[in-house]
Amino acid sequence: MRQAGNPSSVDRLRMREMLVFKRTIPGKSPARRIAAERWQQVEKMKITYLIGLLLLPILSYGQNLKTELKNKLNKIDSIVELTNRTEKKYPKGIMEGPIIYSGIFKKNGGWEAYYLRENDSIPLRIRYNLALRKTYESYEFYYSNGKLIYLNLNVTYYRRKNRNESFERKLYFKDSELIFDSNPKIKDYDVKNILETEETTREMIFE
């Protein structure tokens, strides 16, 4: 008979088996952990590559549009520069007059138009200036084959707290369609009103 508190040989054998079992429980070795991390990196690279392939056509299309627009603007700038450089070759003229506001019936401003023409009915450039009660507006219209291609607008406010407040706006046209606006946030002078001013000025000079 074994005494209490003294394990028998059978108990000692069981204890040894339990210790061996604890030591042999499978776990993640450093090599397995490194392999798992590499696999995750490879999967992330695959996903990134696939996303890049999907976005590539969209990015390329956007880049092509920017390049195409830039080429159109450069071409128009070249025509404007050529017109200014060769203006002595073409007939030119000037028109001017007062601005009389209805209800006041007195002169309260004035306008002047300097024009450059290819012939009697085809304009090359019109510089139209308006001195109004609160603003001074300066328009420059450029044409190619009789069609408006470029407009430069400068407006100065001289009856406000900040008398030096002004803005500039450049509009580019292709086949009578607006293709670029340098300052679209200006709300006082929308494109429709600007084009109406151009049409009125051109008709006043050439028709």
Secondary structure as UniProt FT lines:
FT   TURN            4..5
FT   HELIX           9..23
FT   HELIX           30..85
FT   HELIX           87..89
FT   STRAND          92..100
FT   TURN            102..104
FT   STRAND          107..117
FT   STRAND          123..131
FT   STRAND          135..144
FT   TURN            145..146
FT   STRAND          147..157
FT   TURN            163..164
FT   STRAND          166..174
FT   TURN            175..176
FT   STRAND          177..181
FT   TURN            184..185
FT   HELIX           191..206
//
